Amino acid sequence: MRNLLIFILVLIVIWWVRRALQKPRAGRGGGASDEGRRQTPERMLACAHCGVHVPESEGVQAGEHFFCSEAHRKLGARRG
């Protein structure tokens, strides 16, 4: 019986320590929840040189063409 009580006590301590070490959740402190801060999806654009689709914020815009990197912008758009 004594061993069972010690085992239960150890489990409770582990649970308490684990809970204390977790990052505080946004909903507990009165802050905005993660669901309320969801971002809108970002547009994926095709590179004019290689055709790979990348997020608009990570690519390079040159005139009317969009490129996946500065190197492909320097090479220019492929024709055909």
N, C-alpha and C positions, 0 to 999 in steps of 0.2 A: 504494500500500500504506500509506503514511504517513497519508493522508487517511482511510482506512478505520479505522485504529487510533485516530485522534483522534475520529472519529465514535462509535466504540464506547465510548471513554472518556467522552465527553460524555453518552451515554445512561446509562452507569453512574452518573455523578455526579447526573444528573437523577433517576434512580430512587432513589438514596440520600437525596437532599434531600427528595424527596416523601415517602418512608417516614418520615424523621425528623420531618417537620412534621405528620404525621397524629396524631390523638389516640391515646393508648395504648389498646389494646384491653383489656377487662376480664379476658379469659382469660389474658393474658400475665403480669399482675402478681400472680396468685394470688387475685384477687377473684372474686366471683360472676359468672357469665356473664349476658348479657342475656336469654338464654332462660330462665334460672332465676328471673328477676325479673319475669316477665310478670304483668300484672295481670289480675284476673278482669274480664269485661265488665261495664259499668255498665248499670243499668236505664234504659231510655228511657221517659219518662212523657209522656202527652198533657196539654197545657194545658187546664184546664177552661173557659177563655174562648175561645181561638182554635183549639184542637185540634192545634197544632204539637207534635211530639215533641222533647223535650230531655233531656239527661242529668239524672239525679236530683240530682246535686251542683250543677248550674247553675240549677236552678229554685227556686221559692218554695213552701213548704208552708203552707197555711192550713186548719187543721182537717182535714177529710177530702178537701179539694180540693188539687190541685197546679197551679201556674201557671208559665208560662215567664218571667215578669218581675214586678217589683214593681208596675208600672203595671197589668198585667192582674189582679193580686191585688186592687188597689184597685177595679177595675171589677167584679170578682166573676165568678162562674160564669154562663155562658149557660144559658138554659133551652131545652129542646126541641131 
